[in-house]
Amino acid sequence: MATGVTANRAELIAIANSVASEKMIDKGIVIEAMEDAIQRAARTRYGQEMDIRAKLDPNNGDLRLWRVVEVVEQVDDIYKQVDLKGAQKLQDGAELGDFLVDPLPPIEFGRIQAQAAKQTIFQKVRDAERERQFEEYKDRAGEIITGVVKRVEFGHIVVDLGRAEGVIRRDAQIPREVVRVNDRIRSLILKVVRENRGPQIFLSRAHPDFMKKLFAQEVPEIYDGIIEIKAAARDPGSRAKIGVISHDSSIDPVGACVGMKGSRVQAVVQEMQGEKIDIIPWSPDTATFVVNALQPANVARVLIDEEEDRIEVVVPDDQLSLAIGRRGQNVRLASQLTAKAIDILTETDSSEKRQAEFVKNSDTFQNELDVDETLAQLLVAEGFSELEEVAYVELDELAGIEGFDEDLAQELQSRAQEALERRETAQREERQALGVEDALAELPYMTEAMLVTLGKAGIKTLDDLADLATDELIEKKRQEPRRRNDDAPKRPEHKGGVLGAYGLTEEQGNEMIMAARAHWFEDEPAADQADEQAREDAEPAVQEAARD
């Protein structure tokens, strides 16, 4: 015969206080876990079907146990319901619909019940502890935290943060950094994710924000908001760049970040395992900021392509390797810092490129507008590069070119418009020869040139276009850098969207695809009506069969 295991009231309260203090959770959660364990044990003793409740007084440890039954007219569940006659025996004046409390005698825990209660309490406390950890760290993403290296598993570093554990994955570590168990380590809280086995706290030492937070700790002006880090880029373990600006004209942002004899920046460099840091004055002018970001290389000229969101930087021939950096590091960090794609050209390359574009545009104007070479070159020299610009520019702007008059400007515009019409006619004929149906031409933003491109890609019907995703239609082709280290890994060729060369926005691409899909849904109301009519026609037959 199993002997009962009991605990007096003082012991229960002492246990609750001890567990709550040790796990740093609310005492009420521990009391609730104990009540749940007692309820489970009572159901084992009196029957699992019963609705048994337990209440443990958190102050004096008094325990009350009772069964709840509902007063009903017809009993369907004898364990949870009682008829009116039986209810009158339990409580005078009981009425239908009442819930009665039927007190139960205290139970003694046998060995099995005690073990089950222990497991229940542990599980509840463990869940509460995990919830407390999540609540404590969920809003701390972006903070720097110090912990102790607990273990290294498969290259990932597990860090003891005191009240929880965090992990620095391999891709979030500084390359070639040696970390040993029990080392103190600082890292950035990237994100906190709630999971069944507890909150997962992901840390990083390679993120650019880690460097920004370190500077905020070392430079009081950054912490106070006088100096602001506007941008940061890192090649972890090797080199980094930060763009800083001062909101106080009397304070030099670069000098403040460097510190006396470099003391401030050296403290950050040591924490980042010797990573070299370029501190660059930030400028709202994109060209100026790009020139600063490419230091120590000298820049001769900056050309910004707003439409393509790219920047072409021209450097002296002897500065090319310095501008690109070892394995493209300098230009890559400058690109990340400015959030722009940067192409590096030498002055020789730039001159050859401009000359080729000049000759190409001159030949186009000379052939399409039927003008002499001098006039075509004059148009190009004035900044005209496409027929559309000549055809639709303000007449005064064209007539204002030196040597032009209003009659010549009108004639040039007329010829340009005729050339565009000829081009569109030729494209329409080519599109029809490719078998592209006319319905595609009615889509928004669609041009004959686009239709020819679609036809060459095998997209000839509305269904063909409707099957495409937006990025398959309008995503631009990724251009390879003009200068690339031969030892660098080759990226797979990115062909871009079918119409990626036409500069369509994502909204325009979505609108075109949805318009192409519109005919898929035109027949839905008619189909619904047909189904409804079929059901109405079949209903008399169904009713007749039911009567038979």
MIVOBA-746699 format. One line per 3 residues: number of its first residue (from 1); their letters; for each residue x, y, z of C-alpha. Coordinates in Angstrom, 2 decimals. Example, Ala and Ser with C-alpha at 12.3 -4.5 7.8 and 13.67 -1.06 7.14 Angstrom:
<nodes>
1> AS> 12.30/-4.50/7.80 ~ 13.67/-1.06/7.14
</nodes>
This chain:
<nodes>
1> MAT> 0.00/0.00/0.00 ~ 1.44/3.40/-1.09 ~ 2.02/5.84/1.69
4> GVT> 0.71/9.38/1.31 ~ 3.10/12.25/0.74 ~ 1.91/15.54/2.24
7> ANR> 3.33/18.97/2.92 ~ 2.11/21.34/5.59 ~ 0.83/24.78/4.71
10> AEL> 4.02/26.60/5.69 ~ 6.09/24.30/3.46 ~ 3.85/24.96/0.43
13> IAI> 4.20/28.73/0.79 ~ 7.94/28.43/1.40 ~ 8.33/26.35/-1.76
16> ANS> 6.33/28.88/-3.80 ~ 8.42/31.78/-2.51 ~ 11.67/29.96/-3.17
19> VAS> 10.81/28.96/-6.75 ~ 9.49/32.44/-7.59 ~ 12.66/34.06/-6.25
22> EKM> 15.03/31.62/-7.94 ~ 13.37/31.79/-11.37 ~ 12.53/35.50/-11.07
25> IDK> 8.88/34.98/-11.90 ~ 5.66/36.08/-10.23 ~ 4.75/34.08/-7.12
28> GIV> 1.15/33.91/-8.39 ~ 2.32/31.82/-11.35 ~ 3.89/29.28/-8.99
31> IEA> 0.72/29.16/-6.86 ~ -1.34/28.65/-10.02 ~ 0.97/25.81/-11.07
34> MED> 0.53/24.16/-7.66 ~ -3.26/24.48/-7.91 ~ -3.20/22.90/-11.36
37> AIQ> -1.07/20.02/-10.04 ~ -3.47/19.46/-7.13 ~ -6.46/19.49/-9.49
40> RAA> -4.83/16.85/-11.70 ~ -4.08/14.67/-8.70 ~ -7.66/15.08/-7.42
43> RTR> -9.08/14.02/-10.78 ~ -6.92/10.94/-10.63 ~ -8.35/10.20/-7.18
46> YGQ> -12.04/11.07/-7.77 ~ -12.42/10.67/-11.53 ~ -11.06/12.41/-14.63
49> EMD> -14.58/13.26/-15.82 ~ -15.28/15.58/-12.89 ~ -14.86/19.35/-12.92
52> IRA> -12.62/19.67/-9.88 ~ -11.16/22.99/-8.70 ~ -8.43/23.72/-6.15
55> KLD> -7.57/26.97/-4.40 ~ -4.36/27.56/-2.45 ~ -4.24/30.64/-0.26
58> PNN> -0.90/32.41/-1.06 ~ -0.72/33.92/2.43 ~ -1.43/31.09/4.89
61> GDL> -1.33/28.01/2.65 ~ -4.96/26.94/3.24 ~ -6.09/24.49/0.56
64> RLW> -9.70/24.12/-0.59 ~ -10.88/21.40/-2.97 ~ -14.33/21.19/-4.51
67> RVV> -16.35/19.79/-7.39 ~ -18.54/22.02/-9.59 ~ -21.87/20.65/-10.83
70> EVV> -24.63/22.26/-12.89 ~ -28.31/22.00/-11.91 ~ -30.27/20.69/-14.93
73> EQV> -33.69/19.25/-15.57 ~ -32.43/16.15/-17.39 ~ -29.02/14.80/-16.40
76> DDI> -26.81/13.83/-19.36 ~ -23.45/13.82/-17.58 ~ -23.62/12.43/-14.05
79> YKQ> -20.13/13.73/-13.26 ~ -20.79/17.38/-14.07 ~ -24.57/17.67/-13.76
82> VDL> -27.21/17.07/-11.10 ~ -31.02/17.15/-11.18 ~ -33.04/19.59/-9.11
85> KGA> -33.85/17.03/-6.40 ~ -30.20/16.12/-5.87 ~ -29.25/19.77/-5.94
88> QKL> -31.66/20.52/-3.11 ~ -29.75/18.04/-0.97 ~ -26.48/19.81/-1.69
91> QDG> -27.78/23.33/-1.23 ~ -31.13/24.65/-0.09 ~ -32.84/26.90/-2.61
94> AEL> -30.92/25.57/-5.61 ~ -32.56/26.33/-8.96 ~ -32.20/25.15/-12.52
97> GDF> -29.14/26.65/-14.18 ~ -27.21/27.15/-10.94 ~ -23.64/25.92/-10.53
100> LVD> -23.13/24.29/-7.13 ~ -19.94/23.78/-5.19 ~ -19.56/20.30/-3.71
103> PLP> -16.66/20.35/-1.21 ~ -14.20/17.44/-1.36 ~ -11.91/16.17/1.40
106> PIE> -8.16/16.91/1.04 ~ -6.13/14.24/-0.73 ~ -2.85/12.68/0.08
109> FGR> -0.25/12.44/-2.68 ~ 1.03/8.98/-3.39 ~ 4.42/8.52/-5.05
112> IQA> 2.98/8.58/-8.57 ~ 0.69/11.53/-7.89 ~ 3.55/13.45/-6.30
115> QAA> 5.78/12.83/-9.33 ~ 3.02/13.93/-11.71 ~ 2.39/17.06/-9.64
118> KQT> 6.10/17.82/-9.65 ~ 6.25/17.56/-13.46 ~ 3.20/19.80/-13.82
121> IFQ> 4.69/22.47/-11.59 ~ 8.06/22.31/-13.36 ~ 6.41/22.68/-16.78
124> KVR> 4.32/25.65/-15.68 ~ 7.32/27.34/-14.09 ~ 9.46/26.64/-17.17
127> DAE> 6.81/28.17/-19.47 ~ 6.57/31.21/-17.20 ~ 10.33/31.59/-17.19
130> RER> 10.47/31.47/-20.99 ~ 7.72/34.05/-21.24 ~ 9.57/36.28/-18.78
133> QFE> 12.75/35.99/-20.87 ~ 10.90/36.90/-24.06 ~ 9.20/39.89/-22.46
136> EYK> 12.53/41.07/-21.07 ~ 14.45/40.94/-24.37 ~ 11.79/41.42/-27.07
139> DRA> 12.12/45.23/-27.10 ~ 15.92/45.31/-26.82 ~ 16.77/44.60/-30.46
142> GEI> 19.50/47.01/-31.54 ~ 21.17/47.16/-28.12 ~ 24.70/46.04/-27.29
145> ITG> 24.83/43.39/-24.58 ~ 27.72/41.73/-22.75 ~ 27.74/38.02/-22.02
148> VVK> 30.00/35.06/-21.31 ~ 30.78/32.44/-23.94 ~ 29.11/29.27/-22.72
151> RVE> 29.96/26.89/-25.53 ~ 30.74/26.71/-29.25 ~ 28.58/24.35/-31.31
154> FGH> 29.14/23.73/-35.04 ~ 30.77/27.14/-35.35 ~ 27.92/28.96/-33.57
157> IVV> 28.72/30.73/-30.31 ~ 26.27/30.30/-27.43 ~ 26.46/33.25/-25.03
160> DLG> 25.19/33.29/-21.44 ~ 23.44/36.64/-20.99 ~ 22.67/36.09/-17.31
163> RAE> 18.91/35.56/-17.49 ~ 18.87/33.96/-20.93 ~ 21.08/32.56/-23.67
166> GVI> 21.88/34.12/-27.03 ~ 23.55/32.72/-30.13 ~ 26.01/34.29/-32.55
169> RRD> 25.72/32.37/-35.79 ~ 28.74/31.86/-38.01 ~ 27.62/34.49/-40.54
172> AQI> 27.24/37.03/-37.71 ~ 30.77/36.56/-36.36 ~ 33.93/38.48/-37.21
175> PRE> 35.98/36.21/-39.50 ~ 39.09/34.66/-37.97 ~ 38.12/35.84/-34.48
178> VVR> 39.21/33.32/-31.83 ~ 36.61/32.84/-29.08 ~ 37.05/30.57/-26.07
181> VND> 34.66/29.32/-23.42 ~ 34.28/31.73/-20.47 ~ 35.45/34.73/-22.56
184> RIR> 33.44/37.91/-22.02 ~ 32.04/39.11/-25.34 ~ 30.02/42.09/-26.52
187> SLI> 27.50/41.76/-29.32 ~ 24.45/43.39/-30.87 ~ 20.96/41.98/-30.25
190> LKV> 19.69/41.45/-33.79 ~ 16.25/40.01/-33.06 ~ 14.31/38.01/-30.50
193> VRE> 12.04/35.22/-31.77 ~ 9.40/33.44/-29.69 ~ 9.66/29.64/-30.06
196> NRG> 8.24/26.63/-28.22 ~ 11.55/25.76/-26.60 ~ 12.02/29.31/-25.40
199> PQI> 12.91/32.69/-26.91 ~ 15.73/32.59/-29.45 ~ 17.99/35.65/-29.05
202> FLS> 20.12/36.19/-32.15 ~ 23.30/38.23/-31.66 ~ 25.78/39.72/-34.12
205> RAH> 29.28/41.15/-34.13 ~ 29.42/41.61/-37.91 ~ 26.41/43.91/-38.41
208> PDF> 27.13/47.60/-39.25 ~ 24.88/48.65/-36.35 ~ 27.30/46.94/-33.95
211> MKK> 29.98/49.41/-35.02 ~ 27.55/52.33/-34.77 ~ 26.58/51.37/-31.21
214> LFA> 30.24/51.01/-30.21 ~ 30.93/54.53/-31.45 ~ 27.92/55.76/-29.47
217> QEV> 29.50/54.27/-26.34 ~ 32.93/55.77/-27.02 ~ 31.92/59.19/-28.41
220> PEI> 29.74/61.26/-26.03 ~ 28.76/63.61/-28.87 ~ 27.12/60.70/-30.72
223> YDG> 25.33/59.53/-27.59 ~ 24.03/63.08/-27.00 ~ 22.87/63.43/-30.62
226> IIE> 25.25/66.27/-31.51 ~ 26.99/64.02/-34.04 ~ 24.95/61.56/-36.08
229> IKA> 26.12/58.46/-37.94 ~ 24.13/58.70/-41.16 ~ 25.45/55.54/-42.84
232> AAR> 27.74/52.59/-42.14 ~ 29.19/49.74/-44.17 ~ 31.44/46.86/-43.12
235> DPG> 33.56/44.12/-44.51 ~ 33.79/42.35/-41.11 ~ 37.30/41.76/-39.87
238> SRA> 38.89/43.80/-42.67 ~ 37.58/47.31/-43.30 ~ 34.62/49.58/-42.55
241> KIG> 33.34/53.02/-43.48 ~ 31.00/55.34/-41.58 ~ 29.47/58.63/-42.71
244> VIS> 29.08/61.20/-39.92 ~ 27.59/64.69/-39.70 ~ 27.65/67.28/-36.90
247> HDS> 24.57/69.24/-35.93 ~ 26.83/71.78/-34.21 ~ 28.97/73.78/-36.63
250> SID> 31.66/74.25/-33.97 ~ 32.32/70.50/-33.66 ~ 34.26/68.54/-36.27
253> PVG> 32.46/65.16/-36.62 ~ 35.50/63.30/-37.93 ~ 37.84/64.66/-35.27
256> ACV> 35.36/63.92/-32.49 ~ 35.04/60.28/-33.62 ~ 38.82/59.87/-33.90
259> GMK> 39.49/61.35/-30.47 ~ 42.69/62.56/-28.87 ~ 45.57/60.70/-30.55
262> GSR> 42.98/58.31/-32.00 ~ 41.91/57.00/-28.60 ~ 38.19/56.78/-29.39
265> VQA> 38.43/55.09/-32.75 ~ 41.15/52.73/-31.48 ~ 38.82/51.49/-28.73
268> VVQ> 36.28/50.56/-31.40 ~ 38.96/49.02/-33.63 ~ 40.19/46.80/-30.80
271> EMQ> 36.67/45.55/-30.06 ~ 36.26/44.76/-33.77 ~ 39.49/42.75/-33.88
274> GEK> 41.61/45.32/-35.70 ~ 39.09/46.20/-38.40 ~ 40.26/49.40/-40.13
277> IDI> 37.66/52.18/-40.08 ~ 37.38/55.11/-42.50 ~ 35.45/58.00/-40.94
280> IPW> 33.90/60.10/-43.71 ~ 32.03/63.43/-43.50 ~ 28.46/62.85/-44.71
283> SPD> 26.91/65.25/-47.21 ~ 23.32/65.62/-48.45 ~ 24.79/66.13/-51.93
286> TAT> 25.11/62.65/-53.45 ~ 28.08/63.49/-55.66 ~ 30.05/65.01/-52.77
289> FVV> 29.29/62.05/-50.51 ~ 30.39/59.58/-53.20 ~ 33.68/61.44/-53.63
292> NAL> 34.22/61.30/-49.85 ~ 33.23/57.63/-49.66 ~ 35.82/56.61/-52.27
295> QPA> 38.70/58.04/-50.26 ~ 41.67/57.69/-50.38 ~ 41.23/57.67/-54.19
298> NVA> 40.96/60.99/-56.05 ~ 37.83/61.42/-58.17 ~ 37.81/63.48/-61.36
301> RVL> 34.11/63.47/-62.17 ~ 30.80/62.02/-60.93 ~ 27.85/61.31/-63.25
304> IDE> 24.51/60.41/-61.63 ~ 21.86/58.41/-63.50 ~ 18.65/59.15/-61.57
307> EED> 16.52/56.80/-63.68 ~ 18.77/53.77/-63.22 ~ 19.79/54.82/-59.69
310> RIE> 23.43/54.33/-60.62 ~ 26.51/56.52/-60.30 ~ 29.37/56.62/-62.75
313> VVV> 32.63/57.75/-61.19 ~ 35.57/58.82/-63.36 ~ 39.03/58.62/-61.80
316> PDD> 42.53/59.32/-63.18 ~ 44.11/56.31/-64.82 ~ 46.67/55.91/-62.03
319> QLS> 43.93/55.97/-59.34 ~ 41.87/53.05/-60.68 ~ 43.28/50.31/-58.45
322> LAI> 43.09/52.57/-55.40 ~ 39.44/53.45/-56.09 ~ 38.45/49.83/-56.58
325> GRR> 40.47/48.54/-53.64 ~ 41.70/45.05/-52.90 ~ 39.20/42.59/-54.39
328> GQN> 36.84/45.50/-55.03 ~ 36.54/46.27/-51.33 ~ 36.76/50.08/-51.50
331> VRL> 34.11/50.57/-54.18 ~ 31.89/47.88/-52.62 ~ 31.90/49.61/-49.23
334> ASQ> 31.33/53.00/-50.88 ~ 28.35/51.53/-52.74 ~ 26.88/50.16/-49.50
337> LTA> 27.53/53.44/-47.71 ~ 25.78/55.57/-50.35 ~ 23.10/52.94/-51.19
340> KAI> 23.92/53.47/-54.87 ~ 25.36/51.23/-57.56 ~ 28.77/52.68/-58.47
343> DIL> 30.66/52.11/-61.72 ~ 34.35/53.06/-61.78 ~ 35.82/54.29/-65.06
346> TET> 39.21/55.75/-65.90 ~ 39.36/59.05/-67.75 ~ 40.44/57.14/-70.84
349> DSS> 37.47/54.75/-70.60 ~ 35.09/57.64/-69.97 ~ 36.40/59.56/-72.98
352> EKR> 36.03/56.51/-75.23 ~ 32.52/55.88/-73.94 ~ 31.40/59.46/-74.47
355> QAE> 32.91/59.48/-77.94 ~ 31.09/56.25/-78.85 ~ 27.78/57.62/-77.57
358> FVK> 28.36/60.89/-79.43 ~ 28.98/59.08/-82.70 ~ 26.00/56.75/-82.21
361> NSD> 23.54/59.57/-81.43 ~ 24.89/61.71/-84.25 ~ 24.40/58.89/-86.75
364> TFQ> 20.85/58.35/-85.45 ~ 19.90/62.01/-85.93 ~ 21.66/62.17/-89.29
367> NEL> 19.78/59.14/-90.65 ~ 16.37/59.63/-89.02 ~ 16.09/63.41/-89.44
370> DVD> 17.84/63.52/-92.83 ~ 20.23/66.31/-91.76 ~ 23.93/66.82/-92.38
373> ETL> 26.63/65.66/-89.97 ~ 27.28/69.13/-88.55 ~ 23.66/69.70/-87.56
376> AQL> 23.35/66.20/-86.04 ~ 26.51/66.74/-83.98 ~ 25.23/70.12/-82.82
379> LVA> 22.03/68.51/-81.49 ~ 24.06/65.91/-79.58 ~ 26.38/68.58/-78.22
382> EGF> 23.32/70.43/-76.87 ~ 22.32/67.34/-74.87 ~ 19.76/65.68/-77.19
385> SEL> 20.18/61.91/-77.34 ~ 16.81/60.51/-78.52 ~ 14.27/61.34/-81.20
388> EEV> 11.53/61.74/-78.57 ~ 13.46/64.62/-77.02 ~ 13.64/66.47/-80.33
391> AYV> 10.00/65.71/-81.22 ~ 8.38/66.84/-78.00 ~ 10.72/69.43/-76.47
394> ELD> 9.45/73.01/-76.16 ~ 9.87/74.76/-79.50 ~ 11.55/77.76/-77.83
397> ELA> 14.23/75.53/-76.34 ~ 15.06/74.03/-79.71 ~ 14.94/77.41/-81.50
400> GIE> 17.19/78.90/-78.81 ~ 20.18/76.82/-79.92 ~ 22.84/79.05/-81.48
403> GFD> 22.40/79.08/-85.25 ~ 18.80/77.77/-85.09 ~ 15.65/79.71/-85.81
406> EDL> 11.96/78.92/-85.30 ~ 11.46/77.59/-88.84 ~ 14.37/75.18/-88.52
409> AQE> 13.14/74.05/-85.08 ~ 9.64/73.35/-86.44 ~ 11.10/71.43/-89.37
412> LQS> 13.28/69.32/-87.07 ~ 10.33/68.54/-84.79 ~ 8.19/67.59/-87.77
415> RAQ> 10.88/65.26/-89.10 ~ 11.40/63.72/-85.66 ~ 7.67/63.00/-85.28
418> EAL> 7.56/61.47/-88.76 ~ 10.58/59.30/-87.89 ~ 8.87/58.11/-84.72
421> ERR> 5.73/57.25/-86.72 ~ 7.83/55.28/-89.23 ~ 9.54/53.47/-86.40
424> ETA> 6.21/52.60/-84.77 ~ 4.77/51.38/-88.10 ~ 7.78/49.15/-88.66
427> QRE> 7.51/47.80/-85.14 ~ 3.77/47.13/-85.60 ~ 4.47/45.16/-88.78
430> ERQ> 7.23/43.21/-87.03 ~ 4.92/42.51/-84.10 ~ 2.18/41.22/-86.40
433> ALG> 4.73/39.06/-88.23 ~ 5.72/37.55/-84.88 ~ 2.07/36.63/-84.26
436> VED> 1.48/38.85/-81.20 ~ -2.27/39.32/-80.84 ~ -3.84/42.79/-80.92
439> ALA> -5.38/42.35/-77.45 ~ -1.93/42.83/-75.90 ~ -1.66/46.26/-77.54
442> ELP> -4.67/47.45/-75.52 ~ -2.96/46.88/-72.16 ~ -1.94/50.00/-70.18
445> YMT> 1.59/51.38/-70.79 ~ 2.12/48.97/-73.70 ~ 4.04/50.23/-76.75
448> EAM> 4.81/48.64/-80.10 ~ 8.47/48.28/-79.10 ~ 7.41/46.35/-75.99
451> LVT> 5.13/44.14/-78.08 ~ 8.03/43.26/-80.39 ~ 10.17/42.38/-77.35
454> LGK> 7.36/40.20/-75.96 ~ 6.92/38.46/-79.30 ~ 10.63/37.64/-79.53
457> AGI> 10.38/36.17/-76.02 ~ 7.47/33.92/-77.09 ~ 4.78/35.91/-75.24
460> KTL> 2.07/36.37/-77.84 ~ -1.29/36.13/-76.05 ~ -2.98/37.57/-72.99
463> DDL> -2.66/34.20/-71.26 ~ 1.09/34.13/-71.92 ~ 1.51/37.53/-70.24
466> ADL> -0.98/36.75/-67.45 ~ 1.10/33.73/-66.39 ~ 4.11/35.94/-65.59
469> ATD> 5.01/37.29/-62.17 ~ 5.74/41.00/-61.88 ~ 9.50/40.55/-61.46
472> ELI> 9.59/38.27/-64.51 ~ 8.08/41.13/-66.52 ~ 9.75/44.34/-65.34
475> EKK> 12.82/43.50/-63.22 ~ 15.89/45.24/-64.58 ~ 18.96/43.30/-65.58
478> RQE> 21.74/43.48/-63.02 ~ 24.75/45.06/-64.65 ~ 28.16/43.66/-63.87
481> PRR> 30.70/46.19/-62.57 ~ 32.87/47.67/-65.29 ~ 36.00/46.73/-63.37
484> RND> 36.10/43.36/-61.68 ~ 38.83/41.36/-60.02 ~ 39.47/38.20/-62.03
487> DAP> 39.87/36.17/-58.83 ~ 36.44/37.15/-57.53 ~ 33.74/34.46/-57.70
490> KRP> 31.56/34.72/-60.79 ~ 27.88/35.41/-60.21 ~ 25.29/33.65/-62.33
493> EHK> 24.04/35.80/-65.20 ~ 20.94/37.77/-64.30 ~ 18.82/38.20/-67.42
496> GGV> 16.23/40.50/-65.87 ~ 12.55/40.77/-66.77 ~ 11.22/40.52/-70.30
499> LGA> 10.48/44.28/-70.34 ~ 13.20/45.20/-67.86 ~ 14.89/47.57/-70.34
502> YGL> 11.84/49.87/-70.57 ~ 11.99/51.32/-67.06 ~ 8.52/50.25/-65.94
505> TEE> 7.75/50.60/-62.23 ~ 6.46/47.74/-60.09 ~ 3.01/49.37/-59.95
508> QGN> 2.89/49.63/-63.74 ~ 3.98/46.00/-64.09 ~ 1.28/44.88/-61.65
511> EMI> -1.35/46.87/-63.54 ~ -0.35/45.34/-66.87 ~ -0.47/41.78/-65.53
514> MAA> -3.82/42.29/-63.78 ~ -5.27/43.77/-66.97 ~ -4.02/40.69/-68.86
517> RAH> -5.72/38.43/-66.31 ~ -9.04/40.30/-66.38 ~ -10.54/38.00/-69.03
520> WFE> -10.04/35.02/-66.72 ~ -12.79/36.35/-64.45 ~ -15.27/37.66/-67.02
523> DEP> -17.16/34.33/-67.21 ~ -17.44/33.77/-63.46 ~ -20.89/35.44/-62.97
526> AAD> -22.32/33.53/-65.94 ~ -20.92/30.29/-64.57 ~ -22.41/30.99/-61.15
529> QAD> -25.81/31.68/-62.75 ~ -25.56/28.44/-64.71 ~ -24.79/26.48/-61.54
532> EQA> -27.72/28.14/-59.73 ~ -30.07/27.38/-62.63 ~ -28.91/23.75/-62.69
535> RED> -29.63/23.41/-58.98 ~ -33.11/24.93/-59.43 ~ -33.84/22.55/-62.33
538> AEP> -32.68/19.54/-60.30 ~ -34.61/20.44/-57.13 ~ -38.06/19.08/-58.28
541> AVQ> -36.49/15.78/-59.26 ~ -34.74/15.50/-55.88 ~ -37.98/16.23/-54.03
544> EAA> -39.85/13.65/-56.13 ~ -37.17/11.04/-55.37 ~ -37.43/11.83/-51.64
547> RD> -41.22/11.30/-51.70 ~ -40.79/7.95/-53.44
</nodes>
